[in-house]
Amino acid sequence: MLSKKLYPLILITAAFNAQAATINFDALQPFDNYDPVPAGYGSTADVAVSYSSLNLNGTTAYNDALLWNAGYATLNSAAFAHTSGLLLSITLTAINPNQGVTLESFDVAAYPGPGNFTRNASDLRVVDGTNPTNIFVDYAPYAVPGDAPHTFTPGVTAHSIRIILGTDWNNGINNINFNVAAVPVPGAVWLFGSALVGLGLTRKTRKV
């Protein structure tokens, strides 16, 4: 039987336990080049994923992103904006309002490849999914390599996170790693934990 003193620790550990997931477009193969990414692809029970191609002013041009097989450096597949000149937008949103999404990493590569070929990403940002003017990380301008993917590791957490890549559709993305963790009201957790600790101490005192 577990000691009552361990209950608060177990509850707190469970509350902050992160669930990791990866959006890998390779799993959609076989597909034809220029096929759209299926709506909601990569969504989990805790995170909703959406794709769109945006105009430069942030309005939606297409409610999708497109797929490509091998050719973006050494990536087996990649997603890119519907038309060159647009912004690829991938949004990850926690379904539970008491949860947050942490964007751990993603790969970006240029087409054609392999070879020492680069294409400039004039826009490469990680922003707040509910307020895109709130920029978490801005990597642009960035010379995207054509010989090997570059892995970006923003490590940012928010209820909703959006990756924006543009405006050359010869820049593609894959291997988007994220996790989600329940983050209850801290005071409630600690008060509940303290109550259990107090209960354990009270009972111990009564036994003496």
C-alpha positions as CSV (number, residue, x, y, z in Angstrom):
1,M,0.0,0.0,0.0
2,L,1.3,3.5,-1.0
3,S,2.1,5.9,1.8
4,K,-0.3,8.8,2.1
5,K,2.7,11.1,1.9
6,L,3.2,10.1,-1.7
7,Y,-0.3,11.0,-2.9
8,P,0.5,14.8,-3.5
9,L,3.6,13.9,-5.4
10,I,1.8,11.4,-7.6
11,L,-1.0,13.9,-8.3
12,I,1.4,16.7,-9.2
13,T,3.5,14.5,-11.4
14,A,0.4,13.3,-13.3
15,A,-0.8,16.8,-13.7
16,F,2.3,18.0,-15.4
17,N,3.0,14.7,-17.4
18,A,3.7,15.7,-21.1
19,Q,2.5,13.6,-24.0
20,A,4.8,13.8,-27.0
21,A,3.8,13.5,-30.7
22,T,5.3,14.0,-34.1
23,I,3.7,15.2,-37.4
24,N,5.6,13.3,-40.0
25,F,4.3,13.6,-43.6
26,D,6.2,10.4,-44.6
27,A,3.3,8.4,-43.0
28,L,1.0,9.7,-45.7
29,Q,2.9,8.1,-48.6
30,P,2.1,7.0,-51.2
31,F,0.7,10.3,-52.4
32,D,1.0,12.4,-55.5
33,N,3.0,15.6,-55.6
34,Y,0.7,18.6,-55.0
35,D,-1.8,16.5,-53.0
36,P,-3.2,18.5,-50.1
37,V,-2.4,17.6,-46.5
38,P,-5.5,15.9,-45.1
39,A,-7.5,18.3,-42.9
40,G,-6.5,17.9,-39.3
41,Y,-3.6,15.6,-40.1
42,G,-1.4,15.1,-37.0
43,S,-4.1,16.0,-34.5
44,T,-4.2,14.0,-31.3
45,A,-6.8,13.6,-28.5
46,D,-5.3,16.7,-26.9
47,V,-4.2,18.9,-29.8
48,A,-6.0,20.1,-33.0
49,V,-3.7,20.7,-36.0
50,S,-4.8,22.8,-38.9
51,Y,-3.2,23.9,-42.2
52,S,-3.6,26.9,-44.4
53,S,-1.8,29.1,-47.0
54,L,-1.9,32.8,-46.2
55,N,-1.7,36.0,-48.1
56,L,1.1,38.4,-46.9
57,N,-1.5,40.4,-44.9
58,G,-2.4,37.2,-42.9
59,T,-5.7,36.5,-44.5
60,T,-6.4,33.0,-45.7
61,A,-5.8,32.3,-49.4
62,Y,-6.3,28.5,-49.2
63,N,-7.5,26.2,-46.3
64,D,-4.7,23.7,-47.0
65,A,-1.0,23.0,-47.5
66,L,0.4,20.8,-50.2
67,L,2.6,17.7,-50.1
68,W,5.7,16.7,-52.0
69,N,7.7,13.5,-52.1
70,A,11.5,13.3,-52.0
71,G,13.4,16.4,-53.2
72,Y,13.5,18.8,-50.4
73,A,17.1,18.2,-49.4
74,T,17.1,14.7,-47.8
75,L,13.6,14.8,-46.4
76,N,11.4,11.9,-47.6
77,S,8.5,14.2,-47.9
78,A,7.5,17.8,-47.1
79,A,4.6,20.2,-46.8
80,F,4.6,23.6,-48.4
81,A,2.3,26.6,-49.2
82,H,-0.4,26.1,-51.9
83,T,1.2,28.6,-54.2
84,S,4.6,30.3,-54.3
85,G,4.4,33.8,-52.8
86,L,2.1,32.6,-50.0
87,L,2.8,31.8,-46.4
88,L,2.5,28.2,-45.1
89,S,0.7,28.2,-41.8
90,I,0.5,25.2,-39.4
91,T,-1.4,25.7,-36.2
92,L,-1.3,23.5,-33.1
93,T,-4.0,24.2,-30.5
94,A,-4.6,22.5,-27.2
95,I,-8.2,21.3,-27.0
96,N,-8.4,21.7,-23.3
97,P,-8.2,25.3,-22.2
98,N,-6.1,24.2,-19.2
99,Q,-3.5,22.7,-21.5
100,G,-0.5,24.2,-23.3
101,V,1.3,23.0,-26.4
102,T,5.1,23.0,-26.5
103,L,6.7,23.2,-29.9
104,E,9.9,21.3,-29.5
105,S,11.4,21.2,-33.0
106,F,10.7,21.0,-36.8
107,D,12.8,20.4,-39.9
108,V,12.9,22.9,-42.9
109,A,14.7,22.1,-46.2
110,A,14.9,23.6,-49.7
111,Y,14.1,22.2,-53.1
112,P,15.9,21.1,-55.3
113,G,18.4,19.0,-53.5
114,P,20.8,17.4,-52.7
115,G,23.6,19.8,-53.3
116,N,24.8,23.0,-51.8
117,F,21.7,24.8,-52.8
118,T,19.8,27.3,-50.6
119,R,16.6,29.2,-51.0
120,N,15.9,32.2,-48.8
121,A,13.0,32.0,-46.4
122,S,11.8,35.6,-46.2
123,D,9.4,34.7,-43.5
124,L,10.0,32.0,-40.8
125,R,8.3,32.6,-37.5
126,V,6.7,30.8,-34.6
127,V,3.8,32.9,-33.3
128,D,0.8,32.8,-31.0
129,G,-1.9,30.9,-32.8
130,T,-4.6,33.1,-31.4
131,N,-2.8,36.4,-31.8
132,P,-0.2,36.1,-34.7
133,T,1.2,39.6,-33.9
134,N,2.6,38.0,-30.8
135,I,5.9,36.6,-32.2
136,F,7.6,34.0,-30.1
137,V,10.6,33.4,-32.4
138,D,11.6,35.0,-35.6
139,Y,14.2,33.2,-37.7
140,A,13.9,35.2,-40.9
141,P,15.5,35.9,-43.2
142,Y,17.0,32.4,-43.3
143,A,19.0,30.7,-46.1
144,V,17.3,27.2,-46.1
145,P,19.8,24.5,-47.1
146,G,19.2,22.2,-50.0
147,D,21.7,19.6,-49.0
148,A,20.3,18.7,-45.6
149,P,17.3,19.8,-43.5
150,H,17.9,22.3,-40.8
151,T,16.3,21.5,-37.4
152,F,14.8,24.4,-35.5
153,T,14.2,24.0,-31.8
154,P,12.0,26.9,-30.6
155,G,10.9,25.1,-27.4
156,V,8.0,27.6,-26.8
157,T,4.8,26.8,-25.0
158,A,1.3,28.4,-25.5
159,H,-2.3,27.3,-25.7
160,S,-2.0,27.7,-29.5
161,I,1.1,27.9,-31.6
162,R,1.5,28.7,-35.3
163,I,4.5,28.0,-37.6
164,I,4.7,30.4,-40.5
165,L,7.0,29.7,-43.5
166,G,7.2,31.6,-46.7
167,T,7.1,33.0,-49.2
168,D,9.0,30.6,-51.6
169,W,7.1,27.3,-51.9
170,N,10.5,25.6,-52.6
171,N,10.9,25.7,-48.8
172,G,9.2,22.8,-47.1
173,I,8.7,21.4,-43.6
174,N,8.5,18.0,-41.9
175,N,9.0,16.3,-38.5
176,I,7.1,18.7,-36.3
177,N,7.7,17.5,-32.7
178,F,5.4,18.8,-29.9
179,N,4.0,17.8,-26.6
180,V,1.0,18.8,-24.5
181,A,0.8,18.9,-20.7
182,A,-2.1,19.6,-18.4
183,V,-1.4,22.7,-16.4
184,P,-4.1,23.1,-13.7
185,V,-4.4,26.2,-11.6
186,P,-1.2,26.0,-9.5
187,G,-2.9,27.2,-6.3
188,A,-5.5,24.5,-6.6
189,V,-2.9,21.8,-7.0
190,W,-0.8,22.9,-4.1
191,L,-3.8,23.5,-1.8
192,F,-5.1,20.0,-2.6
193,G,-1.6,18.6,-2.1
194,S,-1.1,20.5,1.2
195,A,-4.5,19.3,2.4
196,L,-3.4,15.7,1.8
197,V,-0.1,16.3,3.5
198,G,-1.9,17.8,6.4
199,L,-4.3,14.9,6.6
200,G,-1.3,12.5,6.7
201,L,0.4,14.5,9.4
202,T,-2.8,14.7,11.4
203,R,-3.4,11.0,11.3
204,K,0.2,10.4,12.2
205,T,-0.1,12.7,15.2
206,R,-3.2,10.9,16.4
207,K,-1.3,7.6,16.4
208,V,1.4,8.9,18.7
